[in-house]
Amino acid sequence: MPHEGAPFSVQAMSTAPPPAGEGPPSLAIDGAVATIHLRRPSQRNSLHDVDLHTLLRHFAQLDADAAVRVVVLSATTEGQARPVFSAGYFVAGFDSGAHDPMLFERVPEALARLRPITVCALRGSVYGGATDLVLACDLRIGLRGTEWRMPAAALGLHYYPSGLRRYVSRLGLGLAQRAFLTAQALTIEELAAVGLFHCLTDAEGLDAAVVDLVDSVAQLAPLAAQLTKQSLNELAAGGYDEPSLRERELRTTRSADFAEGREAFVQRRAARFNGGIGAGARGSAIRENDAQYPRIAWPPAPARESG
C-alpha cells in the first residue's frame, strides 16, 4: 500500500451501484471522485423537475468540495430491454402549471461550468435534452451499438440557445444539422468518428474503461487541469480573452504544482500535486489556501452519499 501522500490512484476505486430503488439522482463521493447516478430505469431515466433541481444541488455541493477532482455522470440501466442512459425531459412536465421553461437549460450549463473535470459514462442510448448533458461533460465513454437522437423539431420545439451552441461546437455544423433537422437517430459510432468519445466499449468493459480514464484525470495537476478546462470551454463558446488566458498561464507557472511536476520529471517519479500556488513574481507569496486543494491520501475515505 502506498504511503500517505503518495500519488492518487483510483484503480481500486469501488464501482458500487447507486442506492436501491428509483428516485432523484444520487451522489456518492469517494475521495477525489464523485459519481452521480440517474435512477429512473423503468422510465428510461427521464428527467423530472425534481431530478433537475437535485442535479443543480449536487453540482453546487461538488463545486464547493475542493477535494473532488473528477465527477462521473452515470445512469442505472438494469432491467431495461435495451439500455437507455436517459430519454430526456419528462414530456408531461411541459404541461405542468409550475413548469419553468429555463429550468432544464440551467442544468447542462451548470454541469459545463463545474470546477472538477467531468466524465460521462454513457451506459445506453440517449435522447432529447439528455444529449446536452452528455455534451456538457468534458470527456465521454460510450457503449457500442447504442444511439443518439434529438427530436426537438419533431415535437415542434426550437431548442434553447446554449444547447444549440454546444451541439455545433462539439459535433460541428454538419452533424448538428443532421441531428436537429432530420430528428433521426445517429449511431454512437458516427459520433465517435468525429472525436466526441474518449472510447467506445461493450457493456462488460465500460466500468473498467471509466476507472482507467478517471485514474488518468485524477493524477493531473488540479489547478492546471481546471483552469485549462475553463479556457477551452470559453474558446469553444467563441470567446477569446488573451489577458485572462495569460493570467491563468501565469498562475500555473508560479504554482507549487508546476515546481513539483518539473522535479518529479527530473527524478523520474510520479508527481504529488496538491493544487497550491507557490512563490509569485518578485518573491511575493501568492500561495492559495492549502485547504482549497488538500493532498489526497491513500486509501480513499469511505464513500459518503447524498441525495
N, C-alpha and C positions, 0 to 999 in steps of 0.2 A: 504493500500500500504506500503511495507517495506520502512524503511528509507534508506537514501543514505549510501552505504557501506554495506548493508545487503547482505546475501549470494545470489549469482546469481541464477536465475531460468529461464528456457525457457518455462515453462508451458503455458505462454501466447504468446509464440513466433508465429508470423504470418506464415502461410503456404501459402503465396501469390503465385500465379502462376508466371512463368517466363514471360518476355516480349512477347507480341503478335507477331505472325509471326514466320517464320523459319529462321535459320541462325546459326552462330557460337555459341558455348556455352556461356551462360550468367553467370554473377557473381553478387550476391547480398550479402551484409554484413549487419548484424543486430546485433550490439554489439559484443559479443564474438563468434557468429555463422555466418559462411559463407555458402552459398549454390550455387553450380554450377549445372546448368541445361543443358543437351544435348537437342538441339532444331531442330531436323530434323525428326519429326514423320512420314511424308509422305515417307521418305526414310529409315524408320525403324532406325532412328538415326545413320545411318552410318557415319563414321568419315572421313572427307575430310582433306587434308593437312592444309587448313586454320583453321579447328577445332583443329587440333593438336597444331599448333602454338599458337592459342588462349588459349588453356589449359595451355601450358607452361608459357604464360604471366600471366594468373590467378594464377598459383602456385607460381610464383616469387613474385607477389604482396602480396599473403597471407603469405608467409614466412617472408616478411618484415613488416607485420602488427602485432605487438606484442599483440594487444588486441584480436586477433582472437585465440580462443582455440579449436574450433571444425569446421571442414569442412564437409559438406554434399554433396555427389555426387549423382545427381538425373537425371531424364530424362522426357521429355514430351512424353506422350503416347496417348493423346487424339486423337480420330479419327481413331485409328488403329483397325482393325478387331480383332486381338489378340495383347495384349501389348508386345512390344519389347523394352527393355531398350536400346540395341544397337546391330546392325548387324555386328559390327566390322569395319575394314578399308574399305573404298570405293574402291572396287576392280579395277575400271578403273584407279585409281591413280598409280597403278604399271606400267602402260603403258605411263605415262607422262614422257616427256623428262627431266623434272625437278625433278623427283622422287628421294627422299633421302632415301635410304634403312635403315638408322639408325634413322629416324625421329620418327617413331611410338614407337620404344623401349625406346626412351628418355622420353616419356610421363608417362608410368607406373613407370619408375624408379624415375622420379621427384615426382610423387604422393606418392610413398612409402617413400621418404625421407622428405616429408613435416614435418615441425615442429609441427603444430597442429595435434590433433587426427582426423582421417578421418573416416567417416561413409558412406557406400554406401546404398542408398535407391533403391534397385533393383526392379523397378516397372514393370518388364516384363522379357521375355526370353532374353538371351544374347548369342552372338555368336562370334567366331573368336577372334581377338585381344582384343575386348572389355572385354572378360573374364579376361584378365590380369589386366585391370583397376579395376575390382571388387576385384581381389586377392590382388592388391596393396593397397587397403584400409585396415584400421586397424580393422574395425567392419562392419558387413553387416546385413541388414534386407531384407528378400526375400519375394516374392509373391508366394503363393501356386499355384500349377498347371502349373508352367512355366518350361522352360527347359534351358539347358546349353549345347552348342556344340562347339567343337574345330575341324574345318575341314581342318587344315593346310595340313596334309598328303594327303587328298583327292584332294587338289588343287596343289599338287606337291611341297609343301614348307616345309623345315626344319625350325622349329621355332627358334627364337633368344634365346641366352643362358640365359639371366636373366629371361625370361618368363618361360623357362623350369625349372629353379631353383625354381621359385616361385610356379609353379604347384606342384612340388614334395614336397616342404616344407609345403605348405598349405593343400594339398589333400592327400599326401602320394603317394608312387610309384605306388601302385595298381590302384588307381583311375586316376592318371596321365597317366598311360599306357592305360587304357580304353578310356580316352578322346582322346589321340593322335593316338593310334594305331588301333582304330576302326572308328574314326570320327563320331561315333553315339552319339545321344543326351543323356545326363544324366538328370534325373529329379532333380529339386531343392530339393525335399525331400531326395534324395540319398545324396546330398551334405550336407544337414543339419544334416544328421545322423552321419557324421564324424566331426561335430562341426564347419563347415565353417560359419554358420549363427548364429547371436545372437538370432534370432527368425524368424519364418515364419508367415505371416498374410494373410488375404484376402484383396482385394483392398480397402474396406471401412475402414479397421483398420490400414493401412500402415502408414498414416500420424501421427496418434496418437502414434504408436509404435516408430516412428522415433523421435518424440518430447520427449517421455519418455527417450529414450536412450541418446539423446543429452543432456537432462537435467542432467542425471547422470554423464556423462563425463565432462560437463562444470563445475560441482561443485568439481571436483578433484583439488588437488594442481597442478597448471600447470607445474611448474618446474619438480616435481617428475614424473608426467604423461608423459611429453615429453622426459625426459631422459630415463625413463623405456621403452618407445616405441623404442627409438634408440637402446637400448641394446637388446631388444627382436628381433628386425629385424636383428641385427648383428649375434646373436646366430642362428637364423633361416637360415641365409646365410652360416653357417658353421664357423663363426669367433668366437674366444673366446680370448679376451684380458683382462685378470683379472685386470691389473693395471687401464685400462680405466673404467671398471665396478666399481672398488673400488673408483676411483676418483669421479664418479657420485654419488655413495652412500654417500661419504663424503660431497659432495656439498649439498645434501638434508638434511643430519643430522645437518649441520651448518645453514640451511636456516631458515629464519623467518617463512616460511610456516610450517615447522615441529614444531617450537615452538607454532605457532598458532593452529595447529592440536591437539597437546597434551593438550593445555589449553582448547580448545573447548570440547575435550573429557571429561576432568575432570568436566567442567562446564555444560556438557550435553546440548550443543547448537551447531548449525551449524557453521562450520569454515568459516572465511572470508579470503580466500587466495588471495595473490597478486603476488606470484612468486618471491618475493625478497629474497636475501641472507642475513643472519644475521651475528652476530659476529663470526669470524673464530677462528682457533686454536691459542692458546697463546694470546687471546684477540685482535688479529688484525682484522681490519674491512675489510671484503671482500664482502660487500653489493653491489649487482648489481644495476645498474641504475634503479630507480623506474619507469622511463618511459618505460622500456622494458616490464614490466607486470603491467600495471595500474590497480588499483582496479576497479572492474566493478560496475557501479551504476545501479539502477533500477528507472524507467523503461528503457529498452534499447533505444538507439538513433534510429531515423528512419532509415530504411534500405537504404543503398546507393548502387547503381547499377553500374556495369561496364560491358563492353563487348557488 
